[in-house]
Each structure stands twice: as C-alpha cells, then as structure tokens.
Amino acid sequence: MANRPIKKWRSGNMEAAIWLNERKNDGDKIQFKTASLTRNWKKKDEDIWRSDVINLRRMDVPKAIVLLQKIQEELYLSSEEVQEEKEE
C-alpha cells in the first residue's frame, strides 16, 4: 500500500501535503511529520503531466514562508509591469 498524506490542500496546479513518517531510533519507532509542495505542469506540445516537488521538514517551513513572501512582494509590488509567462 502506498504512503498517503494525512492532509492535503490544492490551489490550481499546486498542492501542499502533510505526511506521517516513521523511523527507528535506538530500537524505538518514532513518528514525525514532513510537508511537500508540488507544482504540476504539462509541456505545450506533449500530453504528459509532470511534477516539481519540494519536501520540507518542520524547521524548513518558516524559512520557506519568508522566502515566498519576499517573492510575492517582488512580483506584486514591483513598479515594473511584466507580462505573465504562460505555463510550459
């Protein structure tokens, strides 16, 4: 049986998911959660869907949020108007 996320959210072609992981530590089984951020896309002349996946641990999430906020500020608050590129 495939490992499935314990929670997931979707917005357009992006999906975020929370995963429950297990590992042995000194003979004891411990559980921890990780997150993944996936962007699905299809090349213009192909009929194949592709995915870019970023896997995050708990301490990565605040860093990712800060970086995404900086990207958002640059893309939306920039005085330059740049035409959006179409999805590949």
MMTF fields as JSON, N, C-alpha, C and O atoms, coordinates in Angstrom:
{
  "mmtfVersion": "1.0.0",
  "mmtfProducer": "UNKNOWN",
  "numBonds": 351,
  "numAtoms": 352,
  "numGroups": 88,
  "numChains": 1,
  "numModels": 1,
  "chainsPerModel": [1],
  "groupsPerChain": [88],
  "chainIdList": ["A"],
  "bondAtomList": [4, 2, 8, 6, 12, 10, 16, 14, 20, 18, 24, 22, 28, 26, 32, 30, 36, 34, 40, 38, 44, 42, 48, 46, 52, 50, 56, 54, 60, 58, 64, 62, 68, 66, 72, 70, 76, 74, 80, 78, 84, 82, 88, 86, 92, 90, 96, 94, 100, 98, 104, 102, 108, 106, 112, 110, 116, 114, 120, 118, 124, 122, 128, 126, 132, 130, 136, 134, 140, 138, 144, 142, 148, 146, 152, 150, 156, 154, 160, 158, 164, 162, 168, 166, 172, 170, 176, 174, 180, 178, 184, 182, 188, 186, 192, 190, 196, 194, 200, 198, 204, 202, 208, 206, 212, 210, 216, 214, 220, 218, 224, 222, 228, 226, 232, 230, 236, 234, 240, 238, 244, 242, 248, 246, 252, 250, 256, 254, 260, 258, 264, 262, 268, 266, 272, 270, 276, 274, 280, 278, 284, 282, 288, 286, 292, 290, 296, 294, 300, 298, 304, 302, 308, 306, 312, 310, 316, 314, 320, 318, 324, 322, 328, 326, 332, 330, 336, 334, 340, 338, 344, 342, 348, 346],
  "bondOrderList": [1, 1, 1, 1, 1, 1, 1, 1, 1, 1, 1, 1, 1, 1, 1, 1, 1, 1, 1, 1, 1, 1, 1, 1, 1, 1, 1, 1, 1, 1, 1, 1, 1, 1, 1, 1, 1, 1, 1, 1, 1, 1, 1, 1, 1, 1, 1, 1, 1, 1, 1, 1, 1, 1, 1, 1, 1, 1, 1, 1, 1, 1, 1, 1, 1, 1, 1, 1, 1, 1, 1, 1, 1, 1, 1, 1, 1, 1, 1, 1, 1, 1, 1, 1, 1, 1, 1],
  "groupList": [{"groupName": "MET", "atomNameList": ["N", "CA", "C", "O"], "elementList": ["N", "C", "C", "O"], "formalChargeList": [0, 0, 0, 0], "bondAtomList": [1, 0, 2, 1, 3, 2], "bondOrderList": [1, 1, 2], "singleLetterCode": "M", "chemCompType": "L-PEPTIDE LINKING"}, {"groupName": "ALA", "atomNameList": ["N", "CA", "C", "O"], "elementList": ["N", "C", "C", "O"], "formalChargeList": [0, 0, 0, 0], "bondAtomList": [1, 0, 2, 1, 3, 2], "bondOrderList": [1, 1, 2], "singleLetterCode": "A", "chemCompType": "L-PEPTIDE LINKING"}, {"groupName": "ASN", "atomNameList": ["N", "CA", "C", "O"], "elementList": ["N", "C", "C", "O"], "formalChargeList": [0, 0, 0, 0], "bondAtomList": [1, 0, 2, 1, 3, 2], "bondOrderList": [1, 1, 2], "singleLetterCode": "N", "chemCompType": "L-PEPTIDE LINKING"}, {"groupName": "ARG", "atomNameList": ["N", "CA", "C", "O"], "elementList": ["N", "C", "C", "O"], "formalChargeList": [0, 0, 0, 0], "bondAtomList": [1, 0, 2, 1, 3, 2], "bondOrderList": [1, 1, 2], "singleLetterCode": "R", "chemCompType": "L-PEPTIDE LINKING"}, {"groupName": "PRO", "atomNameList": ["N", "CA", "C", "O"], "elementList": ["N", "C", "C", "O"], "formalChargeList": [0, 0, 0, 0], "bondAtomList": [1, 0, 2, 1, 3, 2], "bondOrderList": [1, 1, 2], "singleLetterCode": "P", "chemCompType": "L-PEPTIDE LINKING"}, {"groupName": "ILE", "atomNameList": ["N", "CA", "C", "O"], "elementList": ["N", "C", "C", "O"], "formalChargeList": [0, 0, 0, 0], "bondAtomList": [1, 0, 2, 1, 3, 2], "bondOrderList": [1, 1, 2], "singleLetterCode": "I", "chemCompType": "L-PEPTIDE LINKING"}, {"groupName": "LYS", "atomNameList": ["N", "CA", "C", "O"], "elementList": ["N", "C", "C", "O"], "formalChargeList": [0, 0, 0, 0], "bondAtomList": [1, 0, 2, 1, 3, 2], "bondOrderList": [1, 1, 2], "singleLetterCode": "K", "chemCompType": "L-PEPTIDE LINKING"}, {"groupName": "TRP", "atomNameList": ["N", "CA", "C", "O"], "elementList": ["N", "C", "C", "O"], "formalChargeList": [0, 0, 0, 0], "bondAtomList": [1, 0, 2, 1, 3, 2], "bondOrderList": [1, 1, 2], "singleLetterCode": "W", "chemCompType": "L-PEPTIDE LINKING"}, {"groupName": "SER", "atomNameList": ["N", "CA", "C", "O"], "elementList": ["N", "C", "C", "O"], "formalChargeList": [0, 0, 0, 0], "bondAtomList": [1, 0, 2, 1, 3, 2], "bondOrderList": [1, 1, 2], "singleLetterCode": "S", "chemCompType": "L-PEPTIDE LINKING"}, {"groupName": "GLY", "atomNameList": ["N", "CA", "C", "O"], "elementList": ["N", "C", "C", "O"], "formalChargeList": [0, 0, 0, 0], "bondAtomList": [1, 0, 2, 1, 3, 2], "bondOrderList": [1, 1, 2], "singleLetterCode": "G", "chemCompType": "PEPTIDE LINKING"}, {"groupName": "GLU", "atomNameList": ["N", "CA", "C", "O"], "elementList": ["N", "C", "C", "O"], "formalChargeList": [0, 0, 0, 0], "bondAtomList": [1, 0, 2, 1, 3, 2], "bondOrderList": [1, 1, 2], "singleLetterCode": "E", "chemCompType": "L-PEPTIDE LINKING"}, {"groupName": "LEU", "atomNameList": ["N", "CA", "C", "O"], "elementList": ["N", "C", "C", "O"], "formalChargeList": [0, 0, 0, 0], "bondAtomList": [1, 0, 2, 1, 3, 2], "bondOrderList": [1, 1, 2], "singleLetterCode": "L", "chemCompType": "L-PEPTIDE LINKING"}, {"groupName": "ASP", "atomNameList": ["N", "CA", "C", "O"], "elementList": ["N", "C", "C", "O"], "formalChargeList": [0, 0, 0, 0], "bondAtomList": [1, 0, 2, 1, 3, 2], "bondOrderList": [1, 1, 2], "singleLetterCode": "D", "chemCompType": "L-PEPTIDE LINKING"}, {"groupName": "GLN", "atomNameList": ["N", "CA", "C", "O"], "elementList": ["N", "C", "C", "O"], "formalChargeList": [0, 0, 0, 0], "bondAtomList": [1, 0, 2, 1, 3, 2], "bondOrderList": [1, 1, 2], "singleLetterCode": "Q", "chemCompType": "L-PEPTIDE LINKING"}, {"groupName": "PHE", "atomNameList": ["N", "CA", "C", "O"], "elementList": ["N", "C", "C", "O"], "formalChargeList": [0, 0, 0, 0], "bondAtomList": [1, 0, 2, 1, 3, 2], "bondOrderList": [1, 1, 2], "singleLetterCode": "F", "chemCompType": "L-PEPTIDE LINKING"}, {"groupName": "THR", "atomNameList": ["N", "CA", "C", "O"], "elementList": ["N", "C", "C", "O"], "formalChargeList": [0, 0, 0, 0], "bondAtomList": [1, 0, 2, 1, 3, 2], "bondOrderList": [1, 1, 2], "singleLetterCode": "T", "chemCompType": "L-PEPTIDE LINKING"}, {"groupName": "VAL", "atomNameList": ["N", "CA", "C", "O"], "elementList": ["N", "C", "C", "O"], "formalChargeList": [0, 0, 0, 0], "bondAtomList": [1, 0, 2, 1, 3, 2], "bondOrderList": [1, 1, 2], "singleLetterCode": "V", "chemCompType": "L-PEPTIDE LINKING"}, {"groupName": "TYR", "atomNameList": ["N", "CA", "C", "O"], "elementList": ["N", "C", "C", "O"], "formalChargeList": [0, 0, 0, 0], "bondAtomList": [1, 0, 2, 1, 3, 2], "bondOrderList": [1, 1, 2], "singleLetterCode": "Y", "chemCompType": "L-PEPTIDE LINKING"}],
  "groupTypeList": [0, 1, 2, 3, 4, 5, 6, 6, 7, 3, 8, 9, 2, 0, 10, 1, 1, 5, 7, 11, 2, 10, 3, 6, 2, 12, 9, 12, 6, 5, 13, 14, 6, 15, 1, 8, 11, 15, 3, 2, 7, 6, 6, 6, 12, 10, 12, 5, 7, 3, 8, 12, 16, 5, 2, 11, 3, 3, 0, 12, 16, 4, 6, 1, 5, 16, 11, 11, 13, 6, 5, 13, 10, 10, 11, 17, 11, 8, 8, 10, 10, 16, 13, 10, 10, 6, 10, 10],
  "groupIdList": [1, 2, 3, 4, 5, 6, 7, 8, 9, 10, 11, 12, 13, 14, 15, 16, 17, 18, 19, 20, 21, 22, 23, 24, 25, 26, 27, 28, 29, 30, 31, 32, 33, 34, 35, 36, 37, 38, 39, 40, 41, 42, 43, 44, 45, 46, 47, 48, 49, 50, 51, 52, 53, 54, 55, 56, 57, 58, 59, 60, 61, 62, 63, 64, 65, 66, 67, 68, 69, 70, 71, 72, 73, 74, 75, 76, 77, 78, 79, 80, 81, 82, 83, 84, 85, 86, 87, 88],
  "secStructList": [7, 7, 7, 7, 7, 1, 3, 3, 3, 3, 3, 6, 6, 3, 3, 3, 3, 3, 3, 3, 3, 3, 3, 3, 3, 6, 6, 3, 3, 3, 3, 3, 3, 3, 3, 3, 3, 3, 3, 3, 3, 3, 7, 6, 6, 7, 7, 7, 3, 3, 3, 3, 3, 3, 3, 3, 7, 6, 6, 2, 2, 2, 2, 2, 2, 2, 2, 2, 2, 2, 2, 2, 2, 2, 2, 2, 2, 7, 1, 1, 7, 7, 7, 7, 7, 7, 7, 7],
  "xCoordList": [0.845, 0.0, 0.889, 1.848, 0.558, 1.353, 1.144, 0.07, 2.188, 2.104, 1.248, 1.513, 0.238, -0.659, -0.524, -0.225, -0.747, -0.67, -1.801, -2.88, -1.531, -2.574, -3.491, -4.609, -3.01, -3.807, -3.242, -2.039, -4.121, -3.605, -4.559, -5.758, -3.997, -4.734, -4.292, -3.14, -5.202, -4.884, -5.351, -6.41, -4.537, -4.894, -4.394, -3.194, -5.318, -4.921, -4.018, -4.373, -2.85, -1.914, -0.908, 0.075, -1.15, -0.249, -0.961, -2.168, -0.183, -0.735, 0.264, 1.468, -0.247, 0.561, 0.023, -1.187, 0.927, 0.506, 1.349, 2.517, 0.742, 1.43, 1.525, 0.54, 2.712, 2.988, 3.403, 4.09, 2.997, 3.438, 4.525, 4.306, 5.689, 6.842, 7.22, 6.929, 7.863, 8.35, 9.812, 10.275, 10.531, 11.934, 12.295, 11.704, 13.259, 13.726, 14.895, 15.801, 14.851, 15.9, 16.251, 15.463, 17.415, 17.842, 16.817, 16.515, 16.283, 15.323, 13.896, 12.985, 13.671, 12.311, 11.813, 12.562, 10.554, 9.951, 9.434, 8.628, 9.907, 9.434, 8.686, 8.988, 7.723, 6.976, 7.258, 7.432, 7.301, 7.469, 6.752, 6.517, 6.413, 5.699, 6.631, 7.556, 6.374, 7.047, 5.973, 4.823, 6.347, 5.416, 5.995, 7.213, 5.127, 5.576, 4.762, 3.582, 5.407, 4.768, 4.995, 6.139, 3.918, 4.008, 3.377, 2.311, 4.05, 3.515, 3.425, 4.442, 2.22, 2.011, 1.952, 1.384, 2.543, 2.554, 2.68, 3.091, 2.313, 2.371, 3.065, 2.746, 4.019, 4.683, 3.683, 2.739, 3.905, 2.962, 2.637, 1.465, 3.64, 3.42, 3.391, 3.447, 3.303, 3.277, 2.006, 1.414, 1.601, 0.408, 0.809, 0.112, 1.936, 2.453, 2.472, 3.083, 1.798, 1.839, 3.119, 3.54, 3.73, 4.968, 4.757, 3.821, 5.638, 5.547, 6.912, 7.917, 6.931, 8.099, 7.703, 6.668, 8.516, 8.179, 9.281, 10.467, 8.876, 9.798, 9.348, 8.191, 10.257, 9.957, 10.538, 11.689, 9.724, 10.125, 10.008, 9.079, 10.949, 10.838, 10.319, 10.233, 9.982, 9.361, 10.16, 9.574, 11.462, 12.273, 12.441, 12.886, 12.09, 12.166, 10.97, 11.085, 9.832, 8.588, 8.692, 8.335, 9.167, 9.263, 10.192, 9.915, 11.277, 12.206, 11.528, 11.68, 10.783, 10.071, 9.029, 8.868, 8.32, 7.305, 7.949, 7.432, 9.061, 9.748, 10.181, 9.997, 10.751, 11.2, 10.031, 10.121, 8.935, 7.759, 7.155, 6.66, 7.191, 6.693, 7.56, 7.043, 8.868, 9.776, 9.499, 9.483, 9.28, 8.952, 7.648, 7.551, 6.646, 5.346, 5.5, 4.924, 6.27, 6.489, 7.117, 6.678, 8.122, 8.804, 7.879, 7.87, 7.107, 6.246, 5.03, 4.606, 4.467, 3.228, 3.414, 2.563, 4.5, 4.687, 5.738, 6.011, 6.316, 7.321, 6.663, 5.524, 7.378, 6.81, 6.821, 6.131, 7.594, 7.654, 6.479, 6.148, 5.868, 4.802, 5.425, 5.908, 5.414, 5.965, 4.819, 4.022, 4.746, 3.669, 3.915, 5.033, 2.856, 2.935, 3.319, 2.821, 4.224, 4.557, 3.516, 2.995, 3.203, 2.271, 2.968, 4.192, 2.178, 2.713, 3.416, 2.979, 4.526, 5.253, 4.448, 4.899],
  "yCoordList": [-1.188, 0.0, 1.249, 1.342, 2.192, 3.409, 4.32, 4.357, 5.04, 6.031, 7.194, 7.752, 7.555, 8.653, 9.778, 9.537, 11.021, 12.143, 12.071, 11.548, 12.612, 12.65, 13.861, 13.888, 14.864, 16.045, 16.625, 16.553, 17.205, 17.915, 19.023, 18.977, 20.015, 21.172, 21.438, 21.191, 21.938, 22.218, 23.632, 24.089, 24.295, 25.589, 25.582, 25.696, 25.448, 25.377, 24.194, 23.057, 24.45, 23.367, 23.113, 22.398, 23.69, 23.495, 22.708, 22.841, 21.886, 21.081, 21.044, 20.901, 21.174, 21.029, 19.822, 19.605, 19.041, 17.838, 17.655, 18.044, 17.055, 16.686, 15.161, 14.465, 14.656, 13.22, 12.774, 13.513, 11.579, 10.979, 9.971, 9.053, 10.148, 9.289, 8.536, 8.98, 7.404, 6.611, 6.276, 6.119, 6.17, 5.771, 5.15, 5.472, 4.269, 3.649, 4.455, 4.848, 4.691, 5.427, 4.661, 4.63, 4.049, 3.218, 2.127, 1.857, 1.498, 0.414, 0.853, 0.03, 2.131, 2.652, 3.243, 3.893, 3.007, 3.585, 4.982, 5.144, 5.984, 7.35, 7.819, 7.387, 8.691, 9.263, 10.755, 11.425, 11.263, 12.691, 13.065, 12.221, 14.331, 14.807, 15.592, 16.26, 15.501, 16.334, 16.909, 16.47, 17.881, 18.506, 18.459, 18.424, 18.457, 18.555, 19.623, 19.823, 20.293, 21.298, 20.842, 20.674, 20.64, 20.101, 21.066, 21.632, 21.239, 22.042, 21.124, 20.599, 20.923, 20.073, 20.936, 22.028, 20.435, 21.187, 20.233, 19.083, 20.744, 19.956, 20.785, 21.959, 20.174, 20.871, 21.14, 20.378, 22.232, 22.691, 21.624, 21.401, 20.976, 20.046, 18.584, 17.694, 18.316, 16.937, 16.711, 17.651, 15.461, 15.12, 14.408, 13.504, 14.824, 14.194, 15.229, 16.29, 14.909, 15.79, 15.522, 14.372, 16.558, 16.456, 17.152, 17.934, 16.858, 17.459, 17.909, 17.229, 19.056, 19.513, 19.412, 19.947, 18.73, 18.506, 19.058, 18.859, 19.755, 20.22, 19.565, 19.696, 18.863, 18.24, 19.093, 19.524, 19.334, 20.221, 19.52, 18.745, 19.796, 19.373, 20.558, 21.675, 20.316, 21.35, 22.654, 23.729, 22.582, 23.796, 24.503, 25.65, 23.83, 24.451, 25.357, 26.298, 25.087, 25.796, 27.307, 28.077, 27.767, 29.227, 29.887, 30.992, 29.224, 29.771, 29.864, 30.861, 28.832, 28.835, 29.942, 30.609, 30.148, 31.211, 32.574, 33.386, 32.833, 34.119, 34.315, 35.393, 33.285, 33.403, 33.599, 34.402, 32.872, 33.044, 34.439, 35.003, 35.002, 36.364, 37.37, 38.324, 37.161, 38.044, 37.954, 38.967, 36.727, 36.545, 37.27, 37.961, 37.112, 37.757, 39.272, 39.93, 39.828, 41.273, 41.74, 42.731, 41.037, 41.434, 41.328, 42.209, 40.251, 40.041, 40.966, 41.394, 41.278, 42.052, 43.525, 44.345, 43.873, 45.264, 45.994, 47.172, 45.298, 45.902, 46.959, 46.792, 48.035, 49.103, 48.72, 49.342, 47.708, 47.274, 46.347, 45.469, 46.55, 45.667, 44.65, 45.014, 43.394, 42.343, 41.425, 41.013, 41.11, 40.249, 38.821, 38.31, 38.187, 36.822, 35.873, 35.985, 34.925, 33.868, 32.79, 32.529, 32.155, 31.04, 29.83, 29.721, 28.897, 27.652, 26.898, 26.906, 26.234, 25.428, 24.24, 23.442],
  "zCoordList": [0.0, 0.0, 0.0, 0.767, -0.86, -0.987, 0.218, 0.818, 0.546, 1.612, 1.118, 0.054, 1.875, 1.506, 2.522, 3.692, 2.063, 3.005, 4.03, 3.751, 5.228, 6.248, 6.052, 6.566, 5.305, 4.953, 3.675, 3.428, 2.856, 1.689, 1.269, 1.545, 0.598, 0.118, -1.319, -1.673, -2.138, -3.542, -3.897, -3.466, -4.686, -5.259, -6.699, -6.949, -7.64, -9.05, -9.302, -8.989, -9.866, -10.175, -9.045, -9.241, -7.874, -6.734, -5.643, -5.439, -4.948, -3.861, -2.707, -2.919, -1.489, -0.281, 0.476, 0.536, 1.05, 1.773, 3.022, 3.061, 4.052, 5.291, 5.309, 5.061, 5.603, 5.609, 7.0, 7.706, 7.405, 8.66, 8.315, 7.525, 8.91, 8.647, 9.913, 11.024, 9.735, 10.87, 10.647, 9.517, 11.772, 11.704, 13.04, 14.071, 13.009, 14.256, 14.802, 14.067, 16.112, 16.793, 18.06, 19.005, 18.087, 19.228, 19.528, 20.691, 18.476, 18.648, 18.849, 18.76, 19.119, 19.286, 17.968, 17.238, 17.685, 16.489, 16.841, 17.757, 16.104, 16.317, 15.072, 13.96, 15.262, 14.158, 14.076, 15.093, 12.855, 12.632, 11.343, 10.479, 11.23, 10.059, 9.151, 9.613, 7.853, 6.863, 5.956, 5.986, 5.159, 4.228, 2.83, 2.653, 1.847, 0.46, -0.247, 0.042, -1.165, -2.002, -3.436, -3.858, -4.189, -5.541, -6.536, -6.291, -7.648, -8.755, -9.965, -10.42, -10.492, -11.66, -12.912, -12.901, -13.987, -15.238, -16.418, -16.271, -17.594, -18.815, -19.884, -20.069, -20.591, -21.69, -22.802, -23.008, -23.511, -24.521, -25.579, -25.883, -26.13, -27.23, -26.795, -27.643, -25.49, -25.005, -24.199, -23.667, -24.118, -23.342, -22.051, -21.589, -21.473, -20.261, -19.142, -19.274, -18.038, -16.862, -16.088, -15.96, -15.581, -14.797, -13.456, -13.288, -12.508, -11.179, -10.697, -10.903, -10.056, -9.302, -7.838, -7.438, -7.031, -5.626, -4.74, -5.004, -3.683, -2.643, -1.346, -0.949, -0.689, 0.598, 1.712, 1.644, 2.747, 3.842, 5.186, 5.416, 6.06, 7.455, 8.264, 7.754, 9.499, 10.338, 10.348, 10.216, 10.5, 10.595, 9.246, 9.203, 8.147, 6.824, 6.537, 5.752, 7.157, 6.827, 7.073, 6.182, 8.247, 8.435, 7.411, 6.943, 7.07, 6.074, 4.715, 4.009, 4.348, 3.056, 3.026, 2.004, 4.128, 4.193, 3.976, 3.208, 4.637, 4.486, 3.033, 2.468, 2.437, 1.049, 0.089, -0.84, 0.305, -0.552, -0.409, -1.385, 0.805, 0.998, 0.241, -0.339, 0.246, -0.49, -1.99, -2.69, -2.476, -3.889, -4.209, -5.223, -3.344, -3.565, -3.605, -4.472, -2.679, -2.663, -3.976, -4.561, -4.427, -5.653, -6.864, -7.723, -6.928, -8.095, -8.114, -9.188, -6.96, -6.918, -6.579, -6.924, -5.915, -5.503, -6.331, -6.103, -7.276, -8.135, -9.012, -9.447, -9.266, -10.096, -11.571, -12.378, -11.927, -13.319, -13.617, -12.82, -14.751, -15.194, -16.147, -17.219, -15.759, -16.594, -16.989, -16.147, -18.265, -18.743, -18.252, -18.328, -17.748, -17.221, -18.346, -19.466, -18.029, -18.975, -18.866, -17.781, -19.987, -19.968, -19.395, -19.462, -18.817, -18.283, -19.388, -20.539, -19.028, -20.008, -20.415, -21.237]
}
